[in-house]
Amino acid sequence: MAEVIIAKEKMDFTIDLLITMVVEEIAEDSGKESKDILADFLCSKTGKALYDKETRLWCNGPSYIAEVYMEEISNK
């Protein structure tokens, strides 16, 4: 099967949308402000891994990514 090439702009948009959904889910579950969660998420290993195309974390849904992030911060 041939590898599909996705334009950088489309990939970045997809990742940004995933981050929005992840942050909203975490905010709803935790009762914290989205803006506070966003700043922490973007600096986290999970947030950085989303932008690393090699990890393919971006292929997962927002609930899975939120779980990965919550596990990351619980291990600190």
JOFENGI-V208812 format. One record per pair of residues at least 12 apart in sequence whose ideal C-beta (glycine too) atoms are under 10 Angstrom apart, sorted by sequence separation. I is the first residue (numbers start at 1). J is the second residue. D is the distance in Angstrom with one decimal. If there is no record, write none. Layout:
BEGIN
i: {I	I}
j: {J	J}
d: {D	D}
END
This chain:
BEGIN
i: {23	25	26	23	24	20	23	24	26	22	23	26	50	22	23	49	23	20	23	47	50	19	22	23	46	49	50	46	49	46	19	46	47	19	45	46	49	22	23	41	44	45	46	22	41	44	46	47	46	19	45	46	19	22	41	44	45	37	40	44	19	41	15	18	19	37	41	44	40	16	15	16	14	15	25	26	25	29	15	24	25	28	12	18	19	22	23	26	11	18	21	22	25	26	30	17	18	21	22	25	26	29	11	15	18	20	21	22	24	25	15	18	19	22	23	26	14	18	21	22	25	26	8	14	17	21	22	25	12	19	22	23	6	11	18	22	26	18	6}
j: {35	37	38	36	37	34	37	38	40	37	38	41	65	38	39	65	40	38	41	65	68	38	41	42	65	68	69	66	69	67	41	68	69	42	68	69	72	46	47	65	68	69	70	47	66	69	71	72	72	46	72	73	47	50	69	72	73	66	69	73	50	72	47	50	51	69	73	76	73	50	50	51	50	51	61	62	62	66	53	62	63	66	51	57	58	61	62	65	51	58	61	62	65	66	70	58	59	62	63	66	67	70	53	57	60	62	63	64	66	67	58	61	62	65	66	69	58	62	65	66	69	70	53	59	62	66	67	70	58	65	68	69	53	58	65	69	73	66	58}
d: {8.8	9.6	9.4	9.5	8.8	8.8	5.0	9.7	9.4	8.6	4.9	7.5	7.0	9.3	9.7	9.1	9.4	8.5	5.9	9.2	9.6	7.4	6.8	9.2	6.7	8.1	9.6	8.9	9.7	9.6	6.7	5.1	7.4	7.4	9.0	4.2	9.5	8.5	9.7	9.3	9.4	8.7	9.0	8.7	9.2	6.1	8.6	9.3	5.3	9.9	5.7	8.7	7.1	8.6	6.1	5.9	9.7	9.8	8.8	7.1	6.7	9.7	9.7	6.6	9.3	9.0	9.3	9.6	7.6	9.3	5.3	9.7	9.7	6.1	9.9	9.3	5.7	7.8	9.1	8.1	6.5	10.0	8.1	8.9	9.7	9.3	8.9	9.6	9.1	6.2	8.3	4.7	8.8	5.4	8.8	10.0	9.7	3.7	8.3	4.9	9.9	8.5	6.9	9.1	8.4	8.5	8.7	9.3	9.4	9.6	5.3	8.1	8.6	4.9	8.5	7.0	6.4	5.8	8.4	4.9	9.8	7.1	9.4	9.6	8.9	8.5	9.7	9.9	10.0	8.3	9.2	9.4	8.8	7.5	6.4	6.8	9.7	10.0	9.9}
END
